[in-house]
Amino acid sequence: MSLKTVMIVEDDMAIRRLYSFLLTNSGYDVIEAEDGMDALEKFTQQPCDLIITDMNMPRMGGMQLVEKLRETSYKDKVYIIMVTAYGTPDTEKEAIRRGSNEYIAKPFDFEELEGRVRDYFEKSENATHS
């Protein structure tokens, strides 16, 4: 079984490192990116299965990142979870409209995020084995 790869796109280094540490301990291979531009560069070198991205970041935010990723040849191969501290029903609809698969408003328990990551990989494994 191949290692499941998750990219964390978050401009707050402490939060990014925390997510990275916790997801690595949960058995995932983690790539860190500090914003959308960094994420796009890293994604072209090392595509991943799932991206957890913050919405508001300098240079390129999560909404723009999702749009750019959905324009690439990998558009259907990467699952995207949008995270924001500024969540409203409108921003959630906009994130989904632009191509996010899921949306989580901060603050949230890490267990919720890790559960969504685990659910995604379990569903994708079941889909390939059925």
N, CA, C and O atoms as a DFTB+ gen file, in Angstrom:
520 C
 N C O
     1  1       0.846      -1.183       0.000
     2  2       0.000       0.000       0.000
     3  2       0.886       1.240       0.000
     4  3       1.847       1.333       0.764
     5  1       0.549       2.185      -0.865
     6  2       1.376       3.386      -0.936
     7  2       1.026       4.339       0.205
     8  3      -0.083       4.327       0.738
     9  1       2.003       5.154       0.555
    10  2       1.783       6.136       1.596
    11  2       0.803       7.185       1.086
    12  3       0.892       7.621      -0.061
    13  1      -0.109       7.578       1.924
    14  2      -1.105       8.571       1.547
    15  2      -0.507       9.951       1.768
    16  3      -0.030      10.260       2.860
    17  1      -0.533      10.783       0.727
    18  2       0.123      12.083       0.781
    19  2      -0.882      13.212       0.942
    20  3      -1.859      13.312       0.200
    21  1      -0.616      14.066       1.939
    22  2      -1.459      15.217       2.238
    23  2      -0.587      16.467       2.180
    24  3       0.510      16.499       2.737
    25  1      -1.097      17.508       1.490
    26  2      -0.398      18.797       1.496
    27  2      -1.175      19.752       2.400
    28  3      -2.397      19.866       2.310
    29  1      -0.436      20.433       3.270
    30  2      -1.030      21.437       4.148
    31  2      -0.586      22.799       3.641
    32  3       0.608      23.094       3.592
    33  1      -1.560      23.633       3.263
    34  2      -1.272      24.970       2.762
    35  2      -1.794      25.964       3.796
    36  3      -2.999      26.180       3.924
    37  1      -0.861      26.559       4.525
    38  2      -1.234      27.425       5.656
    39  2      -0.115      28.435       5.878
    40  3       1.047      28.052       6.012
    41  1      -0.458      29.731       5.917
    42  2       0.580      30.753       6.080
    43  2       1.063      30.892       7.524
    44  3       2.148      31.424       7.760
    45  1       0.278      30.426       8.487
    46  2       0.690      30.478       9.895
    47  2       1.571      29.254      10.171
    48  3       1.087      28.124      10.226
    49  1       2.877      29.505      10.343
    50  2       3.826      28.396      10.465
    51  2       3.497      27.489      11.643
    52  3       3.631      26.270      11.528
    53  1       3.072      28.049      12.773
    54  2       2.779      27.220      13.947
    55  2       1.624      26.257      13.660
    56  3       1.684      25.085      14.032
    57  1       0.585      26.745      13.008
    58  2      -0.563      25.886      12.669
    59  2      -0.144      24.842      11.643
    60  3      -0.489      23.667      11.768
    61  1       0.605      25.277      10.624
    62  2       1.060      24.349       9.576
    63  2       1.895      23.230      10.176
    64  3       1.693      22.061       9.850
    65  1       2.832      23.579      11.052
    66  2       3.690      22.566      11.678
    67  2       2.885      21.628      12.571
    68  3       3.149      20.427      12.615
    69  1       1.893      22.184      13.287
    70  2       1.045      21.359      14.147
    71  2       0.266      20.341      13.312
    72  3       0.271      19.151      13.628
    73  1      -0.404      20.799      12.248
    74  2      -1.147      19.872      11.370
    75  2      -0.203      18.821      10.800
    76  3      -0.532      17.636      10.750
    77  1       0.979      19.271      10.370
    78  2       1.958      18.364       9.781
    79  2       2.375      17.294      10.778
    80  3       2.412      16.109      10.447
    81  1       2.687      17.712      11.993
    82  2       3.105      16.790      13.048
    83  2       1.994      15.776      13.339
    84  3       2.247      14.573      13.400
    85  1       0.778      16.264      13.516
    86  2      -0.332      15.378      13.869
    87  2      -0.682      14.415      12.731
    88  3      -0.947      13.238      12.976
    89  1      -0.684      14.906      11.498
    90  2      -0.999      14.022      10.369
    91  2       0.125      13.019      10.106
    92  3      -0.140      11.878       9.727
    93  1       1.371      13.433      10.304
    94  2       2.495      12.501      10.164
    95  2       2.364      11.383      11.198
    96  3       2.581      10.211      10.890
    97  1       2.001      11.764      12.439
    98  2       1.798      10.758      13.489
    99  2       0.625       9.836      13.182
   100  3       0.574       8.711      13.678
   101  1      -0.318      10.305      12.368
   102  2      -1.461       9.473      11.970
   103  2      -1.124       8.586      10.768
   104  3      -1.976       7.834      10.293
   105  1       0.114       8.672      10.279
   106  2       0.558       7.773       9.219
   107  2       0.534       8.334       7.816
   108  3       0.651       7.580       6.850
   109  1       0.383       9.645       7.678
   110  2       0.354      10.258       6.349
   111  2       1.703      10.866       6.016
   112  3       2.447      11.291       6.899
   113  1       2.006      10.901       4.719
   114  2       3.174      11.612       4.217
   115  2       2.701      13.049       4.010
   116  3       1.728      13.278       3.292
   117  1       3.373      14.015       4.627
   118  2       2.893      15.394       4.601
   119  2       3.863      16.319       3.873
   120  3       5.075      16.274       4.085
   121  1       3.295      17.156       3.011
   122  2       4.040      18.212       2.320
   123  2       3.504      19.526       2.890
   124  3       2.293      19.693       3.033
   125  1       4.398      20.450       3.213
   126  2       3.966      21.751       3.735
   127  2       4.180      22.838       2.689
   128  3       5.191      22.845       1.987
   129  1       3.214      23.763       2.590
   130  2       3.337      24.927       1.711
   131  2       2.829      26.145       2.476
   132  3       1.864      26.061       3.235
   133  1       3.506      27.294       2.258
   134  2       3.163      28.470       3.053
   135  2       2.066      29.328       2.444
   136  3       1.502      30.186       3.123
   137  1       1.756      29.106       1.170
   138  2       0.642      29.816       0.534
   139  2       0.323      29.119      -0.783
   140  3       0.952      28.122      -1.138
   141  1      -0.659      29.652      -1.502
   142  2      -1.097      29.007      -2.738
   143  2      -0.025      28.890      -3.798
   144  3       0.058      27.873      -4.487
   145  1       0.805      29.925      -3.940
   146  2       1.871      29.866      -4.957
   147  2       2.878      28.779      -4.622
   148  3       3.292      28.018      -5.497
   149  1       3.272      28.705      -3.359
   150  2       4.190      27.666      -2.896
   151  2       3.559      26.285      -3.133
   152  3       4.234      25.351      -3.565
   153  1       2.266      26.175      -2.848
   154  2       1.558      24.900      -3.023
   155  2       1.552      24.467      -4.488
   156  3       1.795      23.296      -4.782
   157  1       1.282      25.386      -5.406
   158  2       1.263      25.035      -6.829
   159  2       2.625      24.553      -7.294
   160  3       2.723      23.570      -8.029
   161  1       3.685      25.247      -6.865
   162  2       5.049      24.827      -7.229
   163  2       5.327      23.417      -6.717
   164  3       5.812      22.564      -7.461
   165  1       5.019      23.179      -5.456
   166  2       5.295      21.866      -4.860
   167  2       4.418      20.788      -5.473
   168  3       4.862      19.655      -5.657
   169  1       3.171      21.133      -5.791
   170  2       2.247      20.154      -6.365
   171  2       2.715      19.680      -7.739
   172  3       2.558      18.505      -8.073
   173  1       3.291      20.585      -8.544
   174  2       3.774      20.168      -9.863
   175  2       4.960      19.217      -9.743
   176  3       5.155      18.355     -10.600
   177  1       5.759      19.374      -8.674
   178  2       6.904      18.476      -8.452
   179  2       6.481      17.169      -7.793
   180  3       7.037      16.109      -8.080
   181  1       5.500      17.254      -6.913
   182  2       5.074      16.074      -6.158
   183  2       3.561      16.120      -5.924
   184  3       3.107      16.587      -4.880
   185  1       2.788      15.639      -6.893
   186  2       1.340      15.624      -6.706
   187  2       0.966      14.834      -5.444
   188  3       1.652      13.884      -5.066
   189  1      -0.119      15.239      -4.812
   190  2      -0.552      14.566      -3.596
   191  2      -2.007      14.141      -3.755
   192  3      -2.661      14.494      -4.737
   193  1      -2.500      13.394      -2.799
   194  2      -3.863      12.869      -2.853
   195  2      -4.883      13.871      -2.341
   196  3      -5.998      13.960      -2.855
   197  1      -4.489      14.624      -1.321
   198  2      -5.418      15.495      -0.623
   199  2      -4.714      16.784      -0.216
   200  3      -3.555      16.759       0.201
   201  1      -5.412      17.906      -0.336
   202  2      -4.853      19.196       0.074
   203  2      -5.782      19.812       1.118
   204  3      -6.996      19.881       0.930
   205  1      -5.187      20.255       2.216
   206  2      -5.899      21.028       3.230
   207  2      -5.372      22.443       3.079
   208  3      -4.191      22.690       3.321
   209  1      -6.231      23.382       2.680
   210  2      -5.754      24.737       2.458
   211  2      -6.538      25.769       3.253
   212  3      -7.761      25.700       3.374
   213  1      -5.797      26.723       3.787
   214  2      -6.415      27.874       4.430
   215  2      -6.992      28.746       3.317
   216  3      -6.531      28.692       2.176
   217  1      -8.001      29.549       3.653
   218  2      -8.606      30.395       2.633
   219  2      -7.848      31.712       2.461
   220  3      -7.582      32.129       1.334
   221  1      -7.501      32.364       3.561
   222  2      -6.869      33.680       3.481
   223  2      -5.372      33.579       3.727
   224  3      -4.925      33.274       4.833
   225  1      -4.595      33.844       2.658
   226  2      -3.138      33.801       2.749
   227  2      -2.572      34.884       1.839
   228  3      -3.229      35.301       0.885
   229  1      -1.338      35.348       2.134
   230  2      -0.714      36.322       1.224
   231  2      -0.335      35.655      -0.110
   232  3      -0.325      34.429      -0.222
   233  1      -0.035      36.463      -1.086
   234  2       0.351      36.045      -2.450
   235  2      -0.778      35.322      -3.167
   236  3      -1.274      35.826      -4.174
   237  1      -1.203      34.154      -2.684
   238  2      -2.316      33.439      -3.309
   239  2      -3.095      32.711      -2.224
   240  3      -2.545      31.873      -1.509
   241  1      -4.353      33.029      -2.107
   242  2      -5.211      32.405      -1.102
   243  2      -5.786      31.079      -1.570
   244  3      -5.545      30.639      -2.694
   245  1      -6.544      30.456      -0.694
   246  2      -7.103      29.142      -0.969
   247  2      -8.068      29.092      -2.132
   248  3      -8.059      28.131      -2.901
   249  1      -8.907      30.120      -2.279
   250  2      -9.872      30.133      -3.390
   251  2      -9.141      30.120      -4.732
   252  3      -9.499      29.357      -5.629
   253  1      -8.112      30.968      -4.868
   254  2      -7.345      31.013      -6.116
   255  2      -6.597      29.703      -6.339
   256  3      -6.500      29.220      -7.467
   257  1      -6.071      29.133      -5.258
   258  2      -5.363      27.855      -5.368
   259  2      -6.296      26.774      -5.909
   260  3      -5.926      26.019      -6.808
   261  1      -7.501      26.705      -5.359
   262  2      -8.469      25.697      -5.815
   263  2      -8.758      25.894      -7.300
   264  3      -8.769      24.929      -8.064
   265  1      -8.990      27.134      -7.709
   266  2      -9.270      27.400      -9.126
   267  2      -8.119      26.961     -10.017
   268  3      -8.337      26.328     -11.050
   269  1      -6.890      27.295      -9.620
   270  2      -5.711      26.919     -10.418
   271  2      -5.564      25.400     -10.497
   272  3      -5.282      24.855     -11.564
   273  1      -5.755      24.718      -9.367
   274  2      -5.627      23.255      -9.365
   275  2      -6.691      22.614     -10.247
   276  3      -6.408      21.641     -10.945
   277  1      -7.888      23.138     -10.225
   278  2      -8.971      22.563     -11.027
   279  2      -8.773      22.810     -12.519
   280  3      -9.441      22.184     -13.342
   281  1      -7.865      23.712     -12.875
   282  2      -7.532      23.962     -14.289
   283  2      -6.445      23.014     -14.792
   284  3      -6.215      22.936     -15.999
   285  1      -5.768      22.291     -13.891
   286  2      -4.663      21.424     -14.295
   287  2      -5.171      20.051     -14.712
   288  3      -6.354      19.739     -14.575
   289  1      -4.260      19.243     -15.222
   290  2      -4.613      17.881     -15.620
   291  2      -4.908      16.999     -14.415
   292  3      -5.449      15.903     -14.566
   293  1      -4.557      17.468     -13.215
   294  2      -4.812      16.700     -11.988
   295  2      -6.162      17.054     -11.372
   296  3      -6.471      16.625     -10.261
   297  1      -6.962      17.833     -12.088
   298  2      -8.153      18.443     -11.480
   299  2      -9.062      17.470     -10.749
   300  3      -9.661      17.825      -9.734
   301  1      -9.172      16.249     -11.253
   302  2     -10.064      15.292     -10.602
   303  2      -9.323      14.344      -9.668
   304  3      -9.939      13.503      -9.012
   305  1      -8.009      14.480      -9.610
   306  2      -7.216      13.514      -8.846
   307  2      -6.840      14.001      -7.461
   308  3      -6.251      13.250      -6.684
   309  1      -7.167      15.243      -7.137
   310  2      -6.804      15.762      -5.814
   311  2      -8.073      16.207      -5.086
   312  3      -8.940      16.873      -5.650
   313  1      -8.149      15.818      -3.827
   314  2      -9.291      16.147      -2.973
   315  2      -8.896      17.362      -2.143
   316  3      -7.800      17.400      -1.584
   317  1      -9.776      18.353      -2.058
   318  2      -9.403      19.608      -1.394
   319  2     -10.363      19.927      -0.249
   320  3     -11.581      19.958      -0.422
   321  1      -9.778      20.163       0.917
   322  2     -10.531      20.616       2.087
   323  2     -10.127      22.063       2.364
   324  3      -8.962      22.348       2.640
   325  1     -11.094      22.966       2.288
   326  2     -10.859      24.393       2.551
   327  2     -11.107      24.671       4.032
   328  3     -12.107      24.234       4.600
   329  1     -10.179      25.405       4.643
   330  2     -10.283      25.759       6.056
   331  2     -10.262      27.281       6.157
   332  3      -9.440      27.934       5.514
   333  1     -11.161      27.850       6.959
   334  2     -11.135      29.303       7.139
   335  2     -11.619      29.718       8.514
   336  3     -12.472      29.066       9.117
   337  1     -11.062      30.809       8.993
   338  2     -11.521      31.406      10.253
   339  2     -12.641      32.397       9.986
   340  3     -13.279      32.885      10.919
   341  1     -12.884      32.697       8.708
   342  2     -13.867      33.719       8.344
   343  2     -15.041      33.092       7.607
   344  3     -15.477      33.588       6.569
   345  1     -15.543      31.996       8.158
   346  2     -16.573      31.243       7.462
   347  2     -17.953      31.846       7.566
   348  3     -18.395      32.258       8.639
   349  1     -18.621      31.888       6.435
   350  2     -20.040      32.242       6.377
   351  2     -20.676      31.256       5.404
   352  3     -19.964      30.602       4.643
   353  1     -22.000      31.137       5.414
   354  2     -22.629      30.262       4.407
   355  2     -22.237      30.664       2.981
   356  3     -22.100      29.803       2.112
   357  1     -22.054      31.972       2.738
   358  2     -21.673      32.421       1.395
   359  2     -20.264      31.973       1.022
   360  3     -20.033      31.532      -0.104
   361  1     -19.307      32.084       1.968
   362  2     -17.944      31.658       1.634
   363  2     -17.892      30.148       1.447
   364  3     -17.119      29.656       0.624
   365  1     -18.699      29.409       2.194
   366  2     -18.737      27.953       2.011
   367  2     -19.254      27.615       0.619
   368  3     -18.671      26.783      -0.076
   369  1     -20.345      28.254       0.208
   370  2     -20.900      28.013      -1.145
   371  2     -19.884      28.372      -2.214
   372  3     -19.732      27.651      -3.200
   373  1     -19.188      29.486      -2.022
   374  2     -18.189      29.937      -2.995
   375  2     -17.025      28.946      -3.087
   376  3     -16.554      28.640      -4.182
   377  1     -16.564      28.448      -1.940
   378  2     -15.465      27.478      -1.926
   379  2     -15.859      26.209      -2.685
   380  3     -15.070      25.675      -3.464
   381  1     -17.078      25.734      -2.453
   382  2     -17.549      24.521      -3.137
   383  2     -17.733      24.800      -4.634
   384  3     -17.381      23.970      -5.473
   385  1     -18.280      25.963      -4.957
   386  2     -18.498      26.330      -6.362
   387  2     -17.177      26.372      -7.124
   388  3     -17.113      25.976      -8.287
   389  1     -16.133      26.848      -6.472
   390  2     -14.827      26.958      -7.136
   391  2     -14.085      25.629      -7.208
   392  3     -13.089      25.517      -7.922
   393  1     -14.558      24.619      -6.478
   394  2     -13.935      23.305      -6.622
   395  2     -13.458      22.629      -5.352
   396  3     -12.885      21.541      -5.419
   397  1     -13.679      23.246      -4.184
   398  2     -13.326      22.546      -2.938
   399  2     -14.284      21.379      -2.752
   400  3     -15.455      21.467      -3.118
   401  1     -13.789      20.295      -2.187
   402  2     -14.645      19.145      -1.903
   403  2     -15.333      19.271      -0.551
   404  3     -16.468      18.830      -0.372
   405  1     -14.622      19.884       0.402
   406  2     -15.173      20.064       1.748
   407  2     -14.744      21.409       2.277
   408  3     -13.884      22.079       1.705
   409  1     -15.361      21.795       3.383
   410  2     -15.143      23.110       3.967
   411  2     -15.243      22.974       5.478
   412  3     -16.194      22.377       5.985
   413  1     -14.280      23.517       6.199
   414  2     -14.318      23.489       7.667
   415  2     -14.045      24.905       8.171
   416  3     -13.087      25.547       7.742
   417  1     -14.888      25.388       9.082
   418  2     -14.676      26.699       9.687
   419  2     -13.888      26.536      10.981
   420  3     -14.158      25.637      11.778
   421  1     -12.898      27.427      11.183
   422  2     -12.133      27.447      12.432
   423  2     -12.977      28.156      13.477
   424  3     -13.796      28.995      13.104
   425  1     -12.827      27.873      14.740
   426  2     -11.964      26.816      15.279
   427  2     -12.643      25.455      15.155
   428  3     -13.869      25.356      15.188
   429  1     -11.845      24.427      15.015
   430  2     -12.359      23.057      14.962
   431  2     -11.382      22.167      15.710
   432  3     -10.225      22.534      15.914
   433  1     -11.847      21.011      16.111
   434  2     -10.965      20.042      16.762
   435  2     -10.137      19.356      15.691
   436  3     -10.640      19.042      14.612
   437  1      -8.870      19.126      15.991
   438  2      -8.026      18.435      15.023
   439  2      -8.622      17.080      14.670
   440  3      -8.485      16.619      13.537
   441  1      -9.291      16.430      15.643
   442  2      -9.896      15.114      15.391
   443  2     -10.900      15.190      14.236
   444  3     -11.032      14.242      13.462
   445  1     -11.604      16.318      14.124
   446  2     -12.563      16.468      13.017
   447  2     -11.834      16.494      11.680
   448  3     -12.244      15.826      10.730
   449  1     -10.760      17.261      11.608
   450  2      -9.980      17.334      10.374
   451  2      -9.374      15.975      10.048
   452  3      -9.470      15.507       8.913
   453  1      -8.753      15.343      11.033
   454  2      -8.122      14.040      10.809
   455  2      -9.175      13.007      10.404
   456  3      -8.902      12.134       9.580
   457  1     -10.368      13.102      10.977
   458  2     -11.456      12.193      10.619
   459  2     -11.874      12.363       9.165
   460  3     -12.145      11.381       8.473
   461  1     -11.925      13.604       8.704
   462  2     -12.285      13.851       7.297
   463  2     -11.214      13.325       6.354
   464  3     -11.527      12.783       5.294
   465  1      -9.946      13.486       6.738
   466  2      -8.835      12.961       5.934
   467  2      -8.932      11.436       5.876
   468  3      -8.835      10.841       4.803
   469  1      -9.125      10.813       7.035
   470  2      -9.244       9.349       7.102
   471  2     -10.437       8.863       6.278
   472  3     -10.320       7.891       5.533
   473  1     -11.585       9.535       6.408
   474  2     -12.778       9.152       5.641
   475  2     -12.510       9.201       4.143
   476  3     -12.908       8.299       3.407
   477  1     -11.827      10.266       3.689
   478  2     -11.528      10.385       2.266
   479  2     -10.701       9.190       1.783
   480  3     -11.026       8.576       0.767
   481  1      -9.632       8.865       2.515
   482  2      -8.768       7.764       2.080
   483  2      -9.486       6.420       2.167
   484  3      -9.267       5.557       1.317
   485  1     -10.335       6.223       3.167
   486  2     -11.096       4.973       3.257
   487  2     -12.055       4.839       2.079
   488  3     -12.174       3.762       1.495
   489  1     -12.740       5.930       1.727
   490  2     -13.667       5.901       0.594
   491  2     -12.922       5.644      -0.707
   492  3     -13.377       4.860      -1.539
   493  1     -11.767       6.306      -0.889
   494  2     -11.034       6.123      -2.145
   495  2     -10.447       4.720      -2.231
   496  3     -10.360       4.162      -3.325
   497  1     -10.047       4.142      -1.114
   498  2      -9.564       2.749      -1.129
   499  2     -10.701       1.789      -1.469
   500  3     -10.527       0.865      -2.263
   501  1     -11.866       2.014      -0.862
   502  2     -13.020       1.161      -1.151
   503  2     -13.452       1.266      -2.602
   504  3     -13.873       0.277      -3.202
   505  1     -13.349       2.465      -3.172
   506  2     -13.731       2.669      -4.573
   507  2     -12.790       1.906      -5.511
   508  3     -13.229       1.376      -6.532
   509  1     -11.498       1.849      -5.167
   510  2     -10.555       1.150      -6.040
   511  2     -10.621      -0.368      -5.873
   512  3     -10.198      -1.111      -6.758
   513  1     -11.156      -0.829      -4.731
   514  2     -11.227      -2.271      -4.502
   515  2     -12.583      -2.864      -4.864
   516  3     -12.760      -4.081      -4.819
   517  1     -13.540      -2.014      -5.222
   518  2     -14.874      -2.564      -5.534
   519  2     -15.082      -2.718      -7.022
   520  3     -16.145      -3.165      -7.454
